[in-house]
């Protein structure tokens, strides 16, 4: 698989990464351990060198899974993890106090079975801790050799600029897809200006863009889509217009909905590296196949025109839960 550069700090990764969250957290019961290890290793065998996890994905259990799976190839991959929630629990609110950042880093090194974190993100901006203190703490960890690169997640322009002024930011991770294009207006101009890479999470709209979800779909117990406004039945029904358009485009190219959605992202900017997640080997292969889909400028214009009249219904998150802090 082709490689891409994230930012100007020398961080090179595969053009498509693997988001590992869903193997342990967020979409119901954890995947069978042996199957999860097999999937991560299969991703590496197919050219993936960029793997994403976080303390908040089951309080370190996902990090431990990723660490075990990648231990045999540790020096050939880039592992990203995140700090920033109280006790590693996203439902408890944010916590980016310097002492907490250091504790998360030490725990992550142990869970990941490694001596360095390749990319250490602040998971969400903490309004109670100056960004300069956050960036300064990560800068110190970099000086100590425990961290290689600094990242932010769901941060707005002001936070990005303040962090970057202290410690160069290699990448911003935020939701971005054909289902959520707000970053084009809010953060991509500053990423372009400062030379920061962009790592879209939920590049398939939490599965919605694949065409496998409709208004009749029932999500299992523990699947966080049950509480997301955008995934309420009436909103899914309204948003099917987007999926139908994507399906038409995919059929015209002889590929799947997922491959069109990921290829579209890859064609937006050379510094964009999406991290789709999956629990199935067949879906992993399908997602990675998007790197081989070529879209012309005419194709991209046609996609924009086809989707321009589709209005997305429903908020991304319930009020007060994991809200983004863009604009801070």
C-alpha positions in Angstrom: 0.0 0.0 0.0 1.2 3.5 -0.7 2.5 5.6 2.2 1.5 9.1 3.2 3.1 11.8 5.4 1.2 13.1 8.4 2.3 16.7 9.0 5.9 18.0 8.7 7.3 16.0 11.5 8.4 13.0 9.4 5.6 10.7 10.4 5.0 8.2 7.5 2.1 5.8 7.5 0.0 3.6 5.2 -2.6 5.5 3.1 -5.3 3.7 5.1 -5.0 2.9 8.7 -7.0 0.6 11.0 -9.2 2.0 13.7 -9.2 -0.7 16.4 -11.8 0.7 18.8 -14.7 -1.4 17.7 -12.8 -4.6 18.5 -13.2 -3.8 22.2 -15.6 -0.9 22.6 -18.6 1.0 21.3 -20.3 -1.5 19.1 -21.5 -4.1 21.5 -19.6 -7.1 23.1 -15.8 -7.3 22.4 -14.7 -9.4 19.5 -13.3 -12.8 20.3 -9.7 -12.1 21.4 -8.1 -14.6 19.0 -10.1 -13.3 16.1 -9.3 -9.7 17.0 -5.6 -10.5 17.0 -5.9 -12.3 13.7 -7.7 -9.3 12.1 -5.0 -6.8 13.3 -2.2 -9.0 12.0 -4.1 -9.5 8.7 -4.3 -5.7 8.3 -0.5 -5.6 8.7 0.0 -8.4 6.2 -2.1 -6.4 3.7 0.0 -3.3 4.0 -1.4 -1.4 6.9 1.2 0.2 9.1 -1.0 2.7 11.1 -3.1 1.4 14.0 -5.3 3.6 16.2 -6.3 2.9 19.8 -7.0 4.9 23.0 -7.1 4.5 26.8 -10.8 5.2 26.7 -11.5 2.2 24.6 -12.3 -0.1 27.6 -9.8 1.5 29.9 -6.7 0.1 28.3 -8.0 -3.2 27.1 -7.9 -2.2 23.5 -4.4 -0.9 23.9 -3.4 -4.3 25.3 -5.0 -6.1 22.4 -3.2 -3.9 19.9 0.1 -4.3 21.8 -0.2 -8.1 21.8 -1.1 -8.3 18.1 1.6 -6.0 16.9 4.4 -7.0 19.2 6.1 -9.3 16.6 6.2 -6.3 14.1 6.5 -3.4 16.4 9.3 -1.7 14.6 7.4 -1.8 11.3 4.3 -0.1 12.4 3.0 3.3 13.8 0.8 3.0 16.9 -1.4 6.0 17.9 -3.2 6.2 21.3 -4.9 8.9 23.2 -5.2 10.6 26.6 -7.8 13.0 28.0 -10.7 11.4 29.8 -11.2 11.0 33.6 -10.1 7.5 34.5 -10.0 6.6 30.9 -13.8 6.8 30.8 -15.4 9.0 28.1 -18.6 9.2 30.1 -16.9 10.9 33.0 -15.7 14.0 31.2 -12.3 15.3 30.2 -9.1 15.4 32.2 -5.8 16.6 30.6 -4.0 17.6 33.7 -0.2 17.1 33.1 0.0 14.5 35.8 -2.9 12.6 34.2 -1.2 12.8 30.8 1.9 11.3 32.2 0.0 8.5 34.0 -1.8 7.6 30.7 1.5 7.5 28.8 3.1 5.1 31.3 0.1 2.9 31.3 0.0 2.9 27.5 3.6 1.9 27.2 2.9 -1.1 29.4 -0.3 -2.0 27.6 1.3 -1.6 24.1 4.4 -3.6 25.1 6.6 -0.9 23.7 9.1 1.7 24.7 7.5 4.6 22.8 4.2 5.9 21.6 4.4 6.9 18.0 1.5 9.4 18.0 0.0 10.6 21.3 -3.3 12.5 20.8 -5.3 14.6 23.2 -8.7 12.8 22.8 -10.8 15.9 23.5 -9.9 19.5 24.4 -10.0 20.1 28.2 -11.3 23.7 28.8 -9.9 23.5 32.4 -6.3 23.0 31.3 -4.5 25.5 29.1 -3.5 24.0 25.8 0.0 25.3 26.3 0.3 23.0 29.4 -1.0 20.0 27.4 1.4 20.6 24.6 4.3 21.3 27.0 3.7 18.0 28.8 3.7 16.0 25.5 6.8 18.0 24.5 8.5 16.8 27.6 7.5 13.2 26.9 8.9 13.6 23.5 12.2 14.9 24.9 12.3 11.8 27.2 11.8 9.5 24.2 8.5 8.1 25.4 6.5 9.8 22.7 7.5 10.5 19.0 4.7 12.8 17.7 1.9 14.9 19.1 -1.7 14.9 17.9 -5.1 16.4 18.7 -8.6 15.0 18.3 -11.7 17.0 17.6 -9.9 20.3 18.4 -10.9 23.6 16.8 -8.7 26.2 15.1 -7.8 28.1 18.2 -6.7 25.0 20.1 -4.7 23.8 17.1 -2.8 27.1 16.8 -2.1 27.3 20.5 -0.8 23.7 20.7 1.2 23.9 17.5 3.0 27.1 18.8 4.4 25.0 21.7 4.9 21.6 20.1 4.4 20.9 16.4 1.2 18.9 15.9 1.7 16.0 13.5 -2.0 15.2 13.0 -5.6 16.1 13.8 -8.1 13.3 14.2 -11.7 14.3 13.7 -14.8 12.8 12.1 -14.8 13.5 8.4 -16.7 11.6 5.7 -19.4 12.1 3.0 -21.7 11.9 6.1 -20.0 14.8 7.9 -18.1 17.4 5.9 -18.0 20.2 8.5 -14.1 20.0 8.9 -13.8 21.4 5.3 -15.0 24.7 6.7 -13.7 24.6 10.3 -10.3 23.0 10.5 -8.9 22.0 7.1 -7.8 25.5 6.2 -5.6 25.7 9.3 -4.2 22.2 8.8 -3.2 23.2 5.3 -1.6 26.4 6.6 0.4 24.8 9.4 1.2 21.5 7.6 -0.7 19.2 9.9 -2.0 15.8 8.8 -5.6 14.8 9.0 -6.9 11.4 10.2 -10.6 11.0 9.7 -12.3 8.7 12.1 -15.7 7.2 11.2 -14.9 7.6 7.5 -17.8 5.3 6.7 -20.2 7.2 8.9 -20.1 4.6 11.7 -21.2 2.0 9.1 -24.1 4.0 7.6 -22.3 4.8 4.3 -21.8 1.1 3.5 -25.5 0.7 2.7 -25.8 -2.1 5.2 -27.9 0.0 7.6 -31.4 1.3 7.1 -34.3 2.5 9.2 -35.2 -1.2 10.0 -31.8 -2.0 11.5 -31.7 -2.9 15.2 -28.4 -2.2 17.0 -27.3 -4.6 19.7 -27.0 -3.9 23.4 -23.9 -1.8 24.1 -23.8 -0.3 20.6 -23.4 3.4 21.1 -25.3 4.2 17.9 -28.5 3.5 19.9 -28.1 6.9 21.6 -26.8 8.9 18.7 -29.4 11.3 17.2 -28.2 10.7 13.7 -29.0 7.0 14.1 -32.6 7.3 15.3 -35.0 5.5 13.0 -36.6 8.6 11.5 -33.2 10.2 10.8 -31.8 7.0 9.2 -34.9 7.0 7.0 -34.2 10.6 5.9 -30.5 10.0 5.5 -30.9 7.0 3.2 -31.0 9.5 0.3 -27.3 10.0 0.8 -26.6 6.2 0.8 -28.7 5.8 -2.3 -26.7 8.4 -4.2 -23.4 6.8 -3.1 -24.7 3.4 -4.2 -25.4 4.8 -7.7 -21.9 6.1 -8.0 -20.3 2.9 -6.6 -22.2 0.8 -9.1 -21.1 3.0 -11.9 -17.5 2.4 -10.9 -17.9 -1.3 -10.2 -17.0 -1.0 -6.5 -18.7 -0.9 -3.2 -20.2 2.0 -1.3 -17.5 1.7 1.3 -14.8 1.9 -1.3 -16.2 5.0 -2.9 -16.5 6.7 0.5 -12.9 5.9 1.4 -11.5 6.7 -2.1 -13.3 10.0 -2.0 -11.5 10.9 1.2 -8.1 9.8 -0.1 -8.6 12.1 -3.1 -9.4 15.2 -1.1 -5.9 15.9 0.2 -2.6 14.0 0.1 -2.2 14.4 3.9 -5.5 12.6 4.7 -5.3 9.1 6.2 -8.7 7.6 7.1 -8.8 4.9 9.8 -11.9 2.7 9.1 -12.6 0.1 11.7 -14.1 -3.4 11.3 -14.4 -6.7 13.1 -14.6 -8.8 9.9 -11.7 -9.9 7.7 -13.9 -9.6 4.6 -14.7 -5.9 5.4 -11.1 -5.3 6.1 -10.1 -6.5 2.7 -12.9 -4.4 1.1 -11.9 -1.2 2.9 -8.3 -1.6 2.0 -9.3 -2.1 -1.6 -10.3 1.6 -1.7 -6.7 2.5 -1.9 -6.7 1.1 -5.5 -9.8 3.0 -6.6 -8.9 5.9 -8.9 -11.3 8.9 -9.2 -10.8 11.6 -11.8 -11.5 15.2 -11.2 -14.6 14.7 -13.2 -15.6 11.9 -10.9 -15.1 14.0 -7.8 -17.1 16.9 -9.3 -19.9 14.5 -10.2 -19.9 13.1 -6.6 -20.1 16.6 -5.1 -22.9 17.5 -7.5 -24.8 14.3 -6.8 -24.6 14.9 -3.0 -25.0 18.6 -2.9 -28.8 18.5 -2.6 -28.8 15.9 0.2 -29.4 17.3 3.7 -28.1 15.2 6.6 -30.6 14.9 9.4 -29.6 14.5 13.1 -26.8 15.6 15.4 -23.6 13.6 15.7 -23.8 13.2 19.5 -26.4 13.5 22.2 -26.2 16.8 24.1 -23.4 16.7 26.6 -21.8 13.5 25.6 -18.4 13.6 23.9 -19.2 16.8 22.2 -16.6 18.2 20.0 -15.0 21.5 21.0 -14.3 23.0 17.7 -14.0 26.7 17.8 -12.1 26.7 21.1 
